[in-house]
Amino acid sequence: MASKCVLWCGLAACLPLAAIAGPVDYHLDPVHTRVLFAVSHAGFSHALGTVSGSTGALAFDPDDWSTAKVSVSIPLTRLDMGDATWNAAVGARNLLDVAEHPVATFVSNRITPKDAQHAAVCGTLTLRGVGQDVCLDVTFNQLKHHPMPPFRRTAGFSATAKLSRKTFGMDAWPTVIGDEVELRIEAEAVRGGLDDNAPQPQAPQPQASPPEQPPVSTPPVEPSEPTQPTDPTQPTEPTTEPGKTP
C-alpha cells in the first residue's frame, strides 16, 4: 500500500512539469537581429546590403521544432547599402519601392525538423505587396540566460535562403543586377520577462560622502586707487629727458 502511495505521489509531482512543457513565447531583439542580402553586381562582385531593426514574435520549444511559429516585420526604411545614393536607388519604385511598401513580413506556416539543431522553416514572405513561399534553412545556436543584465533567457538562430527578385516584381536593370538574391539572417529572441532562476543584478552600494570641509576664508582685496583721467587734447609728458634715449 505504501509503495502505491509513493508511486501516485511521484506521478502527481510530474504533472505540473508536463503541463508547462511546450513552446515558449519570445520576441525578437531588434538590436541583435539583422538581415543581410547579396546580389550580383554586373558579374563583378556581389553587392551587400543589410536591414536592421526587425521585430516579431516566436513560439519555440527546443525539444519539438514542429510546434515552432514565427512572424517577423522587416523595416525596409532601415536598408543600408553603405552609400546614400545606392540606398536611394535600391529603395526606388522599380526595385524595393520603400515609399509604398516600407515593411516586409515573413510568417511561418510549416516547420520541417532535420535534427536537434537544424530545421527548414517555410512561410510567406511579403515584399512590395507580393507574397511568395520561401523556405529558410535555420540553425539553432543556443538557448540560455544572457550574460548581460537583465539576464533574460535568449534563443539565438542563424538562417539562410535564396529567392528570385523577379518573382516579387523587381525586374529592373537585368543586365546589372542579378536575379538570385542570397539571404543571411542572424537573430536573437528574448523572453518577455526575467526568468525566476536568472541571477539578479546587485544594486550598487551607496558611497559614504566625505566630511564637509569648512569654507576657506580669503582676505579681502583692497581696491586700488583710481587713476586720474587724462585730457586727450593735451600732449603727454615725455617719460625721458630730451636728448636721452630710454
Backbone bond lengths (Angstrom), bond angles and torsions (degrees), N, CA, C in turn:
res aa  C-N    CA-C-N  psi(-1)  N-CA   C-N-CA  omega(-1)  CA-C   N-CA-C  phi
1 M - - - 1.459 - - 1.522 111.25 -
2 A 1.350 113.69 -43.12 1.466 118.40 -179.78 1.519 111.19 -64.00
3 S 1.368 115.88 -37.75 1.461 118.53 -179.57 1.522 111.51 -65.71
4 K 1.358 116.65 -36.91 1.464 119.54 178.17 1.524 111.07 -65.89
5 C 1.320 116.27 -36.95 1.457 120.46 179.35 1.523 110.18 -64.13
6 V 1.338 115.39 -42.95 1.467 119.52 178.48 1.526 110.46 -62.11
7 L 1.347 117.07 -41.00 1.462 121.22 179.92 1.513 111.35 -62.45
8 W 1.349 116.00 -47.16 1.467 119.30 -178.63 1.523 111.40 -66.37
9 C 1.308 116.46 -37.73 1.475 119.38 177.70 1.521 111.26 -64.12
10 G 1.331 115.85 -38.37 1.468 119.43 178.22 1.509 111.60 -64.88
11 L 1.337 116.87 -41.61 1.466 119.97 178.04 1.513 111.41 -65.16
12 A 1.326 115.75 -39.78 1.463 119.27 179.47 1.515 110.99 -63.51
13 A 1.327 116.44 -35.59 1.464 119.83 179.65 1.522 111.53 -67.70
14 C 1.310 116.91 -28.09 1.463 120.67 -178.99 1.515 112.94 -80.80
15 L 1.332 117.77 -19.47 1.458 120.03 -176.55 1.518 113.33 -59.48
16 P 1.326 121.02 -45.09 1.464 119.13 178.74 1.520 112.86 -59.68
17 L 1.351 116.41 -36.46 1.464 119.45 178.81 1.513 110.70 -64.80
18 A 1.333 117.24 -40.76 1.461 120.02 179.66 1.506 110.98 -67.49
19 A 1.363 115.45 -33.10 1.460 118.63 -177.43 1.515 112.34 -67.56
20 I 1.355 117.50 -32.17 1.472 119.85 -176.59 1.523 112.20 -91.15
21 A 1.336 117.12 -6.13 1.458 118.86 179.47 1.521 109.41 -68.37
22 G 1.338 116.17 146.58 1.457 120.91 179.78 1.511 111.23 133.06
23 P 1.331 116.40 -176.40 1.470 118.98 -176.64 1.524 112.04 -65.60
24 V 1.309 115.37 145.32 1.463 123.67 178.87 1.515 107.81 -113.53
25 D 1.327 116.34 144.52 1.454 121.49 -177.86 1.523 111.27 -84.61
26 Y 1.326 114.33 133.44 1.462 123.05 176.51 1.529 107.92 -130.44
27 H 1.321 115.57 165.40 1.466 119.60 169.48 1.523 108.40 -128.96
28 L 1.318 115.43 147.81 1.456 119.97 -178.17 1.520 110.63 -68.62
29 D 1.309 115.00 140.51 1.459 121.92 174.03 1.525 107.59 -87.49
30 P 1.337 118.86 108.39 1.477 119.73 -174.89 1.524 113.91 -66.33
31 V 1.331 116.68 -21.92 1.467 118.98 179.98 1.522 110.59 -74.31
32 H 1.331 116.56 -35.75 1.460 120.63 -175.54 1.526 112.50 -110.26
33 T 1.317 116.49 23.92 1.462 121.53 173.93 1.520 108.11 -122.02
34 R 1.323 116.71 126.67 1.465 119.98 -176.09 1.519 110.13 -145.83
35 V 1.319 114.79 142.13 1.461 122.58 176.42 1.520 108.15 -107.56
36 L 1.313 116.60 126.46 1.464 122.36 176.10 1.523 108.10 -115.47
37 F 1.337 116.77 136.66 1.464 119.74 176.10 1.525 110.03 -130.20
38 A 1.314 114.80 150.55 1.462 122.02 -179.56 1.519 108.64 -132.46
39 V 1.335 115.94 136.98 1.460 121.51 179.85 1.527 108.39 -146.09
40 S 1.329 115.92 145.86 1.455 120.18 -176.99 1.526 111.43 -62.97
41 H 1.331 115.79 135.50 1.466 122.46 176.57 1.529 108.03 -108.97
42 A 1.343 114.97 87.80 1.471 122.71 178.47 1.520 112.13 56.56
43 G 1.318 117.56 23.90 1.453 121.07 178.58 1.513 114.73 80.38
44 F 1.330 117.13 -6.64 1.466 119.78 -178.75 1.525 112.08 -79.34
45 S 1.317 116.77 -39.30 1.461 122.10 -177.92 1.525 108.30 -159.22
46 H 1.298 115.68 -179.68 1.464 120.99 173.66 1.527 108.27 -108.63
47 A 1.308 115.58 115.41 1.452 120.33 176.66 1.522 109.44 -69.71
48 L 1.321 115.78 137.22 1.454 121.45 -178.12 1.526 110.24 -113.98
49 G 1.302 116.11 136.19 1.458 121.72 175.40 1.521 109.42 -137.22
50 T 1.312 115.88 154.14 1.455 120.39 178.26 1.520 109.87 -130.97
51 V 1.322 114.84 155.16 1.461 122.11 172.99 1.526 106.56 -131.44
52 S 1.320 116.37 122.15 1.458 121.39 179.32 1.524 109.72 -107.88
53 G 1.334 115.51 169.66 1.457 120.26 173.70 1.520 116.11 85.96
54 S 1.334 118.11 16.70 1.471 119.28 179.65 1.524 110.86 -66.29
55 T 1.332 115.51 144.60 1.458 121.75 177.77 1.529 108.46 -127.21
56 G 1.338 115.59 161.19 1.459 118.14 178.90 1.504 112.35 166.22
57 A 1.330 114.78 -178.38 1.453 122.53 -177.28 1.520 109.81 -123.20
58 L 1.328 114.84 146.45 1.462 121.56 -179.81 1.513 109.04 -137.25
59 A 1.334 116.39 131.82 1.463 122.29 168.86 1.522 106.19 -111.11
60 F 1.343 116.82 123.71 1.461 118.80 -169.78 1.515 111.27 -148.71
61 D 1.334 114.28 133.91 1.457 122.93 172.71 1.527 106.43 -126.39
62 P 1.331 118.59 111.37 1.472 119.79 -176.28 1.520 113.29 -62.04
63 D 1.328 117.41 -17.65 1.471 120.18 178.62 1.519 112.62 -88.82
64 D 1.345 116.98 -7.73 1.469 119.54 -178.70 1.532 109.13 -152.31
65 W 1.325 115.45 88.12 1.464 120.99 -179.09 1.527 112.04 -60.17
66 S 1.324 117.55 -29.08 1.462 120.03 -173.01 1.529 112.27 -63.93
67 T 1.333 117.73 -19.13 1.461 120.41 -179.91 1.532 112.73 -91.07
68 A 1.316 117.21 -0.79 1.463 120.49 -175.27 1.531 111.61 -71.58
69 K 1.326 115.48 147.15 1.459 122.87 174.96 1.522 108.18 -142.43
70 V 1.324 116.02 144.03 1.458 119.35 179.06 1.521 109.36 -145.82
71 S 1.317 115.42 140.45 1.465 122.01 172.91 1.523 107.49 -135.97
72 V 1.326 116.29 132.78 1.463 121.32 -171.69 1.522 109.79 -133.93
73 S 1.333 115.57 141.78 1.467 122.31 170.69 1.522 108.22 -115.54
74 I 1.335 115.86 126.85 1.465 122.15 -176.15 1.530 108.92 -112.42
75 P 1.334 119.13 112.59 1.469 121.14 -177.49 1.524 111.55 -78.93
76 L 1.319 116.34 102.17 1.466 120.23 -177.22 1.521 112.01 -68.18
77 T 1.324 117.45 -14.06 1.466 119.93 174.80 1.523 111.05 -67.92
78 R 1.337 117.44 -13.64 1.466 121.85 177.84 1.529 111.47 -94.48
79 L 1.323 116.30 13.53 1.462 120.85 178.03 1.518 110.83 -57.45
80 D 1.328 116.50 136.68 1.466 121.23 178.72 1.523 109.30 -138.09
81 M 1.333 115.04 110.83 1.463 121.20 175.49 1.522 111.67 -99.16
82 G 1.333 116.49 0.82 1.454 120.26 -179.22 1.509 114.24 88.68
83 D 1.324 118.03 3.89 1.459 121.76 -178.79 1.528 107.92 -156.33
84 A 1.337 116.95 131.89 1.461 121.00 -175.48 1.526 112.20 -61.43
85 T 1.333 116.93 -41.37 1.470 120.29 -179.72 1.522 110.81 -65.63
86 W 1.313 115.18 -41.58 1.469 119.28 179.19 1.522 110.71 -68.51
87 N 1.329 117.49 -36.57 1.472 120.21 175.34 1.523 110.64 -57.13
88 A 1.334 115.69 -45.96 1.463 119.99 -178.82 1.523 111.36 -64.74
89 A 1.339 117.24 -37.87 1.466 120.67 -178.55 1.527 111.35 -67.62
90 V 1.327 116.99 -43.34 1.469 120.14 -178.88 1.527 110.90 -71.31
91 G 1.323 116.88 -32.11 1.449 120.13 179.50 1.514 114.20 -84.96
92 A 1.342 117.41 1.39 1.463 121.42 -176.35 1.537 111.63 -69.39
93 R 1.332 114.49 172.14 1.464 120.95 -173.12 1.519 112.85 -61.61
94 N 1.341 118.22 -34.87 1.464 119.80 -176.09 1.528 113.05 -82.08
95 L 1.349 116.63 -1.67 1.464 119.62 175.18 1.534 109.06 -122.97
96 L 1.321 118.73 -105.56 1.469 118.75 -175.56 1.529 113.61 -74.54
97 D 1.323 117.90 -21.93 1.468 122.00 179.41 1.529 110.51 52.06
98 V 1.339 114.58 57.31 1.455 120.55 -175.45 1.528 111.72 -65.15
99 A 1.326 117.84 -31.97 1.461 120.12 -178.79 1.528 111.44 -61.03
100 E 1.330 117.59 -40.82 1.464 121.09 -178.94 1.525 112.76 -89.80
101 H 1.330 116.61 -27.45 1.470 120.59 -176.52 1.534 108.87 -133.71
102 P 1.324 117.01 75.44 1.471 120.28 -173.64 1.531 114.76 -73.26
103 V 1.339 117.04 -12.63 1.467 119.65 -176.21 1.534 109.61 -129.97
104 A 1.325 115.92 132.21 1.463 121.91 169.57 1.522 107.95 -102.32
105 T 1.335 116.39 151.62 1.463 119.80 -179.07 1.524 110.90 -132.19
106 F 1.324 114.93 153.19 1.461 121.62 172.85 1.522 107.50 -135.35
107 V 1.337 115.57 128.36 1.462 121.72 178.96 1.523 107.75 -129.26
108 S 1.321 116.36 119.94 1.471 119.50 -178.33 1.523 110.71 -72.65
109 N 1.343 114.88 150.43 1.470 119.84 176.05 1.529 112.95 -134.69
110 R 1.331 117.04 -7.77 1.461 119.49 174.82 1.529 109.12 -161.89
111 I 1.321 114.53 145.24 1.466 122.11 -179.35 1.520 108.11 -126.00
112 T 1.328 116.35 130.78 1.455 120.56 176.43 1.524 108.57 -118.20
113 P 1.332 118.54 101.70 1.476 120.20 179.64 1.527 110.83 -66.35
114 K 1.337 115.02 142.92 1.464 121.03 175.46 1.522 110.52 -107.54
115 D 1.308 116.46 -46.41 1.457 123.12 173.14 1.528 106.91 -157.68
116 A 1.316 116.94 -168.30 1.466 119.59 -174.53 1.520 113.02 -63.65
117 Q 1.329 117.04 -24.59 1.466 120.20 -175.07 1.533 113.68 -111.13
118 H 1.325 118.53 -5.17 1.464 120.35 -173.07 1.524 111.09 -136.44
119 A 1.348 114.20 147.74 1.462 120.30 176.55 1.520 109.13 -159.26
120 A 1.323 116.01 157.22 1.459 122.16 170.21 1.518 107.39 -96.23
121 V 1.323 115.13 118.44 1.467 120.86 -179.97 1.529 107.44 -108.17
122 C 1.321 115.89 110.08 1.462 120.91 -175.93 1.530 109.99 -110.57
123 G 1.330 114.46 149.90 1.449 119.17 179.72 1.511 110.90 -176.32
124 T 1.324 115.80 -167.35 1.459 122.07 -177.85 1.521 110.53 -100.27
125 L 1.329 115.35 119.59 1.463 121.82 172.87 1.519 107.25 -98.20
126 T 1.323 116.35 121.45 1.461 121.46 178.49 1.514 108.62 -107.92
127 L 1.338 114.47 118.62 1.464 122.34 -175.11 1.521 108.18 -137.57
128 R 1.319 116.73 126.93 1.473 121.55 -176.67 1.538 111.22 59.94
129 G 1.312 117.53 28.91 1.456 121.07 -179.05 1.508 114.46 80.33
130 V 1.329 118.00 4.00 1.467 123.05 -179.35 1.525 108.64 -109.62
131 G 1.325 117.48 126.22 1.455 122.13 178.68 1.518 111.44 -100.41
132 Q 1.329 116.24 130.10 1.465 121.79 178.49 1.522 109.30 -136.25
133 D 1.325 115.39 150.56 1.456 121.13 178.18 1.525 109.43 -77.19
134 V 1.319 116.43 126.74 1.464 122.49 -179.64 1.516 108.07 -134.21
135 C 1.330 116.13 138.15 1.456 121.39 176.80 1.523 110.15 -112.09
136 L 1.318 115.73 132.06 1.460 122.45 178.26 1.519 109.53 -103.91
137 D 1.321 116.56 135.62 1.464 121.40 170.99 1.526 106.94 -89.75
138 V 1.330 115.46 108.25 1.462 121.14 -169.63 1.526 110.47 -107.16
139 T 1.326 115.15 136.60 1.463 122.65 172.73 1.525 108.76 -113.72
140 F 1.321 115.45 126.30 1.464 121.63 176.18 1.528 107.33 -87.03
141 N 1.333 116.53 114.87 1.466 120.38 -174.87 1.520 112.44 -82.77
142 Q 1.327 117.86 -54.71 1.453 120.16 177.81 1.526 109.92 -172.32
143 L 1.332 114.58 164.35 1.457 122.64 176.31 1.521 107.47 -138.53
144 K 1.341 115.77 115.62 1.463 120.05 179.54 1.522 108.96 -166.31
145 H 1.331 115.44 176.62 1.449 119.71 176.45 1.527 109.60 -68.78
146 H 1.315 115.57 135.04 1.458 119.92 177.35 1.532 108.85 -68.21
147 P 1.342 117.73 139.99 1.474 119.30 -177.21 1.525 114.14 -72.62
148 M 1.335 118.07 -10.23 1.458 120.70 -179.30 1.519 110.27 -107.57
149 P 1.353 117.48 148.61 1.474 120.07 177.64 1.515 110.51 -56.35
150 P 1.343 118.36 143.13 1.475 127.45 7.29 1.522 115.23 -91.11
151 F 1.331 118.24 26.23 1.466 122.70 171.05 1.522 113.76 61.80
152 R 1.307 117.94 36.26 1.466 120.42 179.48 1.525 111.10 -72.94
153 R 1.322 115.03 153.81 1.465 119.08 173.67 1.523 108.31 -70.12
154 T 1.323 115.46 129.01 1.460 121.50 -172.72 1.520 109.79 -129.88
155 A 1.321 115.79 133.93 1.466 121.96 175.62 1.518 108.30 -107.73
156 G 1.326 116.29 133.62 1.460 121.22 -179.18 1.513 111.93 -115.83
157 F 1.342 115.68 139.04 1.464 121.31 -176.85 1.528 109.97 -137.99
158 S 1.331 115.29 151.72 1.463 123.42 168.88 1.532 106.99 -126.35
159 A 1.328 116.10 144.58 1.470 119.40 -177.41 1.518 110.14 -147.06
160 T 1.325 115.75 152.38 1.461 122.30 176.11 1.524 108.74 -136.26
161 A 1.321 115.37 156.99 1.473 121.22 177.29 1.518 108.33 -164.16
162 K 1.333 115.35 164.99 1.464 122.26 173.48 1.520 108.14 -131.89
163 L 1.330 114.48 143.03 1.463 118.81 178.54 1.519 109.78 -147.04
164 S 1.320 115.43 163.56 1.461 122.58 177.52 1.524 108.45 -100.56
165 R 1.314 116.31 124.79 1.470 118.70 -179.60 1.530 111.21 -69.38
166 K 1.325 117.23 -27.01 1.466 119.73 179.88 1.524 111.62 -64.02
167 T 1.334 117.54 -32.11 1.465 119.61 -178.95 1.535 111.71 -67.48
168 F 1.332 115.99 -15.86 1.474 120.33 176.63 1.529 111.23 -103.60
169 G 1.353 116.75 15.79 1.452 120.79 176.34 1.506 115.12 81.65
170 M 1.324 118.46 14.58 1.468 121.64 178.95 1.526 109.06 -104.62
171 D 1.341 116.11 88.64 1.454 119.79 -177.69 1.523 112.68 -116.88
172 A 1.332 117.05 14.21 1.465 119.85 179.61 1.532 110.65 -73.42
173 W 1.340 115.42 152.94 1.465 123.67 176.50 1.533 112.33 53.62
174 P 1.329 118.59 53.68 1.469 119.48 -176.19 1.523 114.01 -66.51
175 T 1.343 118.22 -25.66 1.466 119.54 179.71 1.524 112.45 -85.97
176 V 1.326 117.07 -8.84 1.465 121.01 -178.43 1.525 111.59 -110.89
177 I 1.317 116.35 -38.89 1.459 121.16 -177.24 1.520 109.22 -110.29
178 G 1.314 117.22 126.68 1.457 121.06 179.29 1.520 111.96 -66.10
179 D 1.339 115.44 161.86 1.465 119.94 179.97 1.527 111.57 -85.46
180 E 1.326 117.26 -39.86 1.468 120.23 -177.80 1.526 110.63 -76.75
181 V 1.307 115.04 128.90 1.464 121.65 178.31 1.524 108.24 -115.26
182 E 1.321 116.15 125.01 1.451 121.46 177.06 1.529 109.01 -94.53
183 L 1.317 115.65 131.98 1.460 121.47 179.11 1.526 110.08 -111.28
184 R 1.323 114.87 141.22 1.466 121.30 169.52 1.525 107.24 -134.39
185 I 1.315 115.76 131.12 1.455 121.21 -175.73 1.522 108.88 -125.68
186 E 1.325 115.60 131.26 1.461 121.96 171.38 1.520 106.78 -117.75
187 A 1.326 116.59 126.58 1.465 119.71 -172.60 1.520 111.01 -139.41
188 E 1.325 114.61 144.93 1.456 122.53 170.78 1.523 108.10 -125.95
189 A 1.312 115.74 132.68 1.462 121.66 -179.48 1.521 108.65 -119.79
190 V 1.327 115.97 133.62 1.454 122.18 -170.17 1.522 109.98 -119.39
191 R 1.330 116.44 139.21 1.456 120.23 174.04 1.520 109.22 -65.95
192 G 1.339 114.95 150.10 1.457 119.04 -173.72 1.510 114.81 -65.11
193 G 1.341 119.49 -28.40 1.456 121.25 -178.17 1.503 111.01 -135.69
194 L 1.335 115.41 172.60 1.448 120.37 177.56 1.522 110.31 -67.25
195 D 1.304 115.54 136.01 1.462 120.25 174.66 1.528 109.23 -74.15
196 D 1.322 115.45 145.00 1.465 119.36 -177.66 1.520 112.14 -61.58
197 N 1.340 116.44 -28.00 1.454 119.17 -177.24 1.515 113.13 -90.54
198 A 1.325 116.82 -0.30 1.457 118.79 -177.53 1.517 110.12 -74.55
199 P 1.336 117.73 140.57 1.463 119.16 175.82 1.520 110.15 -64.92
200 Q 1.298 116.30 137.85 1.452 120.89 -177.45 1.518 110.26 -93.06
201 P 1.320 117.66 140.23 1.467 119.24 177.62 1.511 110.93 -65.84
202 Q 1.320 115.52 141.42 1.448 120.98 -179.91 1.523 109.78 -83.35
203 A 1.327 114.91 134.28 1.462 118.96 178.02 1.514 109.25 -71.49
204 P 1.314 117.67 137.64 1.466 119.63 179.67 1.518 111.26 -63.46
205 Q 1.344 115.64 139.71 1.454 120.69 179.02 1.521 109.72 -77.41
206 P 1.361 116.29 138.49 1.472 117.46 179.12 1.513 111.31 -65.55
207 Q 1.297 116.83 138.79 1.453 123.29 179.41 1.524 109.42 -84.31
208 A 1.355 115.99 137.19 1.448 119.66 177.25 1.518 109.97 -68.43
209 S 1.313 115.73 129.86 1.463 119.37 -179.04 1.514 109.89 -78.11
210 P 1.328 118.16 140.65 1.464 120.31 -179.84 1.517 110.16 -66.34
211 P 1.361 117.03 152.14 1.466 119.31 179.39 1.520 110.78 -62.01
212 E 1.324 113.76 144.46 1.449 118.30 -179.69 1.520 110.52 -68.75
213 Q 1.318 116.69 137.09 1.449 122.89 178.27 1.524 109.28 -94.42
214 P 1.343 116.63 140.28 1.469 117.90 177.59 1.515 109.82 -63.91
215 P 1.309 116.32 145.17 1.462 118.52 179.68 1.518 111.50 -62.93
216 V 1.311 115.72 140.32 1.469 121.45 179.84 1.516 108.41 -87.13
217 S 1.355 114.72 121.97 1.466 118.55 179.97 1.519 109.95 -84.54
218 T 1.273 117.35 140.19 1.462 123.29 178.43 1.513 108.31 -112.56
219 P 1.332 116.76 139.08 1.476 119.21 -179.62 1.507 109.96 -64.86
220 P 1.345 115.19 143.91 1.473 117.45 179.06 1.517 111.55 -65.44
221 V 1.282 115.70 145.79 1.466 121.93 178.80 1.513 108.41 -92.76
222 E 1.353 115.31 122.83 1.450 118.90 179.57 1.524 109.97 -73.71
223 P 1.316 116.40 134.66 1.475 117.99 179.12 1.515 111.18 -68.05
224 S 1.324 116.81 142.09 1.468 121.54 178.10 1.518 109.85 -76.72
225 E 1.314 114.31 155.86 1.455 119.13 -179.93 1.523 109.98 -66.36
226 P 1.304 114.94 136.82 1.471 116.78 -179.67 1.517 111.40 -67.50
227 T 1.286 117.15 144.74 1.467 122.42 178.03 1.515 109.34 -81.30
228 Q 1.340 113.92 148.49 1.454 119.42 179.68 1.511 110.32 -76.55
229 P 1.289 116.31 133.01 1.469 117.08 178.58 1.518 110.99 -65.77
230 T 1.280 118.21 150.53 1.473 124.19 -179.54 1.495 109.75 -110.38
231 D 1.302 113.39 150.49 1.463 120.16 178.65 1.509 108.33 -88.14
232 P 1.312 118.09 115.72 1.478 119.23 -176.91 1.521 112.86 -64.68
233 T 1.348 117.59 -16.08 1.482 118.99 -179.25 1.514 112.69 -85.36
234 Q 1.353 118.43 -12.19 1.458 121.47 -178.30 1.525 109.43 -97.22
235 P 1.321 115.50 141.17 1.480 117.66 178.03 1.514 110.52 -69.62
236 T 1.271 115.37 147.79 1.467 120.45 179.22 1.498 109.28 -81.27
237 E 1.354 116.06 147.57 1.451 120.74 179.24 1.510 109.49 -73.92
238 P 1.309 116.98 139.62 1.480 118.71 178.70 1.515 110.58 -67.16
239 T 1.264 115.55 147.85 1.465 120.71 -179.25 1.515 111.49 -86.46
240 T 1.316 119.65 -10.98 1.470 121.96 -179.91 1.519 107.82 -130.43
241 E 1.312 114.01 156.50 1.455 119.78 178.62 1.520 110.23 -69.66
242 P 1.358 116.15 147.37 1.472 117.90 178.43 1.502 111.46 -58.29
243 G 1.265 116.84 142.97 1.454 123.20 178.86 1.505 114.20 84.68
244 K 1.311 116.15 -6.18 1.471 118.64 177.60 1.531 109.10 -113.93
245 T 1.260 112.05 138.58 1.472 117.50 176.55 1.504 108.81 -91.62
246 P 1.307 117.86 144.54 1.477 119.65 179.30 1.514 111.32 -67.25
